[in-house]
Amino acid sequence: MKQLFCLLLLLSQAPLFLHAQSNYKPGYVIDSKNDTLKGFVDYREWVRNPREITFKQTQTATPQKFTVVNANGFAITNAEYYDKFIVNISTSPIELAQLSHTLDTAYTTDTVFLKNLVNGRNVSLYMWTDKVKSCYYLLNKHTHTIEYLRQYQYLNDERQSVASVNGYINQLLRLAYQYLPGDTKILTRIQKANYAESDLTSVAVALNGGKASQQTVTSTSGIRFFAGAGVRYSKLQFNSSAGAGPFSNGVHDNVFSPVIAAGMDILVNKYTEKLLFRLELTGAINHYLLSEALTGLNSTVNALDVKIYHFAAIPQVMYSFYSTDKLKAFIDLGLAMNIYKYNNYNYSTTYNFGAVVNQSNYPSFQSFEFAVPVKAGVQINKRIEVYGTYWLPSSLTKYIYYSADQSALQAGVNYIFR
């Protein structure tokens, strides 16, 4: 348990590292003079629109802070684009517990960075997300005006339901009549459109005659593969009560064995790689030699010689709590589905008068069992992963009065293919 405690202690200290994170990606900043500064933007997984970003013109340059005061926009190349606007931001909530019982059209006027979803010759679509909700805006390229696509929700006491006022439908229909007269398909699409990024993006592209560019990638997820090797220090221990089983309580053996691993990572955001889901396949062979001498009227020596072929498929969740351009530190939790194969092992009892009694394939071990591995490590230069793992004890037997529990410490290196 000491090993598990150390890993949990590392996890508890993760927040101390968060402020030091950086994830610089190629991008640019448009300064207040409308000059474009090319370089690297510290890209975070922004759940809400950022009000401040950090920028470096070279990887070794001193970081600079940019806000709406000294920047008109910025971008992470091929990922996200933001422009500065003065807009009305709706403050009416959409959470059921916070809904008003009357129509709430309150708003606040603010200067913010809006996220560009669609850039076209007629209109461009933008999004603002804060702690209240997401709001969408259309920039008319001909009038150079930007308007909030209106939607409000409130509790209708008479009908005892949530009512929606979808003003954005008429706003979009007006633009459709202007830019695509006679196109009945776009009218149907608008009338069916939900107040959601995917639907509004589709409509905005259509309003530009299908020739607009989507500025924000539709999916930030990604896949990568890895392979590696390591060493495992395994322990097989018998735990029993009232003298039951082939060995006394606590008898164990420790062995070193090589381990090979390969697998696939599913990245939630391939630009930040902060959170990922991993499927790992591992293989190892453990050869245990257990022996116990018992004294008494008939002294005996009990011995077990067993070789365990251990194959595992391990779905995992990995989180990087510290991240820079060249180094990431992560913690990982998995659920191993273990398949065990055994040699024709033998349990022997040798008596003091020389007789030997052999029992083949005793005790009976399981061929399948779950286990929980807890891992921590670092990723170096985006290619090399160095880690340590503690496998919590799991039982290889199903006997009532005793068990054979296997646990392990593992260290290894993986190579990440990109």
N, C-alpha and C positions, 0 to 999 in steps of 0.2 A: 504493500500500500504506500510505501514511501515514494515509489516512483510515480504513482498516480497523484500523490499530494504535490510533488514538484511540478507536474504538468498543470494541475489546477492552479497552483500559485502563479505560474507563468501567465495563465489566462487572466487571473485577477488583476495582474499588473498591466494588461493590455491598454487600458485607457491612458496610462501615462505616456504611451508612445504615440497616441493618435495625433497630437499636435505637431509631431515631427514628420508626418507623412508628406510625401510629394509624389506626383505622378505626371511629370511633364511630357506632353505630347506635342507634335508639330502643329502650329496654328499661327494666328496673327491677332493683333489688336489694331483697331482703328482709333487713333487718338482724337483729342478734341479739335485738332486742326484738319481732320479727315486724312491724315497721313497713315498709310498702312505700315505697321511694324511687324515684320515677319520674325518668328522665333518659336518659342515653346510656351504653352499654357499649362498650368497645373490643373489637370482635369480630374474632377471629383465626380462621384455618382450623385449628381444634383437631383434630389427629390423635389426641391423648390428652386425657382429661378435664382441664380446667384446675384448678390448685390456687390460683390467684390471678387476679383480674381487676381492670381499671381502670375506674372509673366517674366520670361527671360529671353533676351535676344539670341543668346548662345547658351549651351548647356553649362558653361562655366561662369556665366555672367551673374551679377548680383540681381536677385529677384526684385521686381517692381510690382507695386499694388496699383490696380486700376479699378475705378468705380465709374458711375455715371457722371461724376464731376470732371474726370480727365479722359474719358473714352466714349466714343460713339458706337462701339460695337466690338465684338471679338468672336473668334471661332476656333474650334478644334477641328483641323482638317479632316474631311470625310466623316465627321461624327456629329457635331452640333455647332449651330451658328446663332448668334445673338445680336440684336440691334437695339439702340436706345430710342425710347419713345416717351412722350408724356401722354398718359392714358387715364381713363376712368376705370377703377378696379372695383368690381362689385364686392360688397362686404356681407351680403346675405348668405347665411349658412345653408348647407345641403345635408348635413347630418340630421337624421330623423329626430333625435332628442333635442336638437337646437332649432328646429324649424319654427318660424313665426306662424301665428294663426291668421295673419293678414299678409297681403302682398308686400314684400320688402324690396324696394328698388334702391336702397341706400348704396352709396359708392364713395370712394375716396380717390382723389387725383394725385398721381405720383409719377415720378420720372424713374423708369426701370429699364432693365434689359429684358426684352421679349425674345423668346425662343422662336426662330424662324422654321416653320414646318414646310411651307411651299413658297417658292419664288417664281412668279410668272409675269407675263407681259401686261396682263390686265389687273390681277389681284395677287397679293401675297398673304399667306395665312401665318399668324403668330399665336403663341400660347404663353400664358402667365399662370404659374402655379405657386400658391402660398399655403399657409396653414389652414385656410378656409376651404379652398377649392381650386379647380383649374378654370381659367377663363380664356376664351378664344377671340382673336381680333383679325379683321380683314383690312389690309392696306390697299386702297384704290390707287393704282399706278397712274391714272389719268388725272385725278383730282388731288393726289398726294395727301389724302386724308385717311386716318385710321379710325375704325369704329369697333366698339365692343359688340360681339355677337351675343345678343341678349337671351338669357334663359334664367327664370326665377322659379323657385319652388316654395310652397307654403302648405300648411295644414288646412284642408277644407273641412271645417267642423260639421257642416251640413251633410256632406257625403262621407265623412269620417275616413278620408283618404288624403293622399298627397297629391296636390294639384300642381301642374307645371304650366308656366306661361312661356311658350317657345317663340319668342320674337325673332330668333335667328332664322326661322323658316322664311318669313316674309322678307327679311333683309337679303337673304340669298336669292329668293325668287326675283326680287327687283333687279339684282345684278344679272341674273340669267336672261331676263327680258332685254336687258341692255346689251349684253355681249353675245348672246346666243339666241337671237329671235327665231321663233319657229321650231326650236329644238325641244320636242316634248319629252325626250328621254331624260334630259337634265332636270326638267320640272318634276318628274316622278322621283328621281334620285334625291332631290332636295326634300321633297315632302316626306320621304321615308328616312331621312338622315337623323341619326341620334346625335345628341350633343356630346360627341366623343371624337378623339383625335383621328381615328381611322376613317370614320364617315366624313368628317369635315375636310380632311386631307383629300379624299377622293373627289368631293364636290369642288374644292378649290382648283385641283388639277383640271377638272372638266371646264370650269369657268375660264380657264386660259387656253381653251381649245385643245386640251390634252398635251400641250407642249411645255408645261411648267416643269421645273425641277424640284424634287423633294429634297430639301436641305438637310433634314434630319434622317439618318438611316432608320429604316423601318424595323431593323432588329440589331441590337447590340450584342446579342449572344454569339458564342463561338465554340469551336471544338478544337482540342489539341490532344496529342498523344505523348506517352512517356514510357520509358523502360529503364530498369535499373537493377541493382543487386545490393546485398547487404549481409549482415551477420545477425543471427538470432541466438540469444542466450535463454534457453527454455528450461522450465522446471516442471517435473512431474512429481506430485506429492499425494500420498495416500492419507486420507483423513477418516478415522473410524471411531466408533464408540463401543465400549464393553468388549474390546479385544476382537471385534469382528473383522473379517477380511483377511487378505493375504499378508498384510503388514500391519505393524502397530501404527498408532496415530502419529503423523508427522514424518514418517519415513519418505525420503525423496531422493531424486537425482537431478543434477543440473548438467546440461550439455550445450556446447556451441555447435551451430550448423549454419551453412550458407543458405541464403534465400534469394530467389529471383522474383522480379515483379515487372508487370507491364499493365498498361491500362489507358483509359480515356478520361479527359476532363471536359465537362460542359460548363462553359463560362457564362455567368449571368450577364456580365459586361466585359467584352473582350478588350476594351480600352483601359479599364482599371484593374481587372482581374482580382477584385477584392473578395468576391464570393464565388465559389464554384462547387459543382457536384462531381464527384470522382467515382469511377468504377475501376477497381484495381483487382488484378488476378495475381496471386502469389503461389509459390511452391517451395517446400522445404522438406528435409528428411531429418528426423530426430531419432537418435539411437540411445535408449536408456538402459542402464545396467543398475538395477536396484538389489540391495542385499541387506539382510538383517540377521544378526546372530541372537538367538534366544538361549538363555541359560536356565538350568533347572535339572529335574530328575532325568529328563531326556533332552539334552541340549540339541538344538537344531539350528541350521542356517537356511533361511528362505531367500530365494533369489529369483529375479525376473529379468529376462533379456528380451526386450521388445524394440522393434524398429517401426516408427510411425512415419508414413508418407502423408504429408499435410498439404492439401490444396485448398485455397480459399478464394471466394469471390466476395469483394468487400465494397459495397456502396458506402460513400462517405460524403460528409459536408466539410468543406475547408474554407476557413476565413482568414484573410491576411489583415492583421491588426496593425502592422507597420509596413510602410511602403515608400521606397524611393526608386529612382531610375535603375539602380543596380542591385538593390537588395529589398527583399520582402521577408517578413517574419510571419509565420502562420501557425494556427492551431487547427486540429482536424479530429473529427469524431466519426467512427464508422460502426457498422454492424456486419461482422464477418459471418458468412455462410461457409462452414468448414466441412470438407470431405476428407475422411481419414481412410487410409488403407494400411494394413499391417502385414508384417512377415509372419511366418508360421512360428510365432513366439512360444516360449516355454517358461513355465513356472516350476521351480524345483524346490524340494525340501530334503536337505541332507541331515541325517541323524548322526549322533556321536558314535554309534557303533558301525557306521559305514554305509548303511542303506540309503538309497536315493529314490525318492518318489517324484516322478515328473508328471506334470499336467499340461497338456498342449492347449494353447489358446485360452488360458485362464490367467487373470479374470477376463470376462467378456467386455470388450471395449466397443463403444459406439462408432458407427461409420459416418454419422452426421451430427453436428452440433453448432449452435450459434456462439459467438464470442464478441466482445466489445474491445476494439483497439482504440487507444487515445494517442494522438500523434502531435508533435510540435517540431518545427524546423524552419529553415530559411531557404529562399530561392536567390541564387546569385547570378547576376548578369542575364536573367531571363531564360537561362538554359539549364543550370545545375541546381538540383534540389538536394539538400542535406537534411536528414531528419532523424528523430528518435521516436520510438513507439513503445508504449506499454500495453501489453495484452492482459486484460483482466482475467482472473482465473475462471475457467469453464470446465465442467465435469465431462470426463470421457466415459463414465459408467452410469448405470441406472440402478445400482443396488440401494437398498433402503438403509442399511446400517454402516455403509462405508462408501467412499467415493475416491476416484483418482482424478485430481484436478491439475490442469495444465495452465501455466501462465508463462509470460515471456517478456524479455526486453529485446528490442530490435533497433539497430542503427543501419542506415543505408544511404545510398546516393542514387538519384534518378536523373536521367537526361531527358529534357523536354524537347520534343520535336515541334518546330514552328515553320 
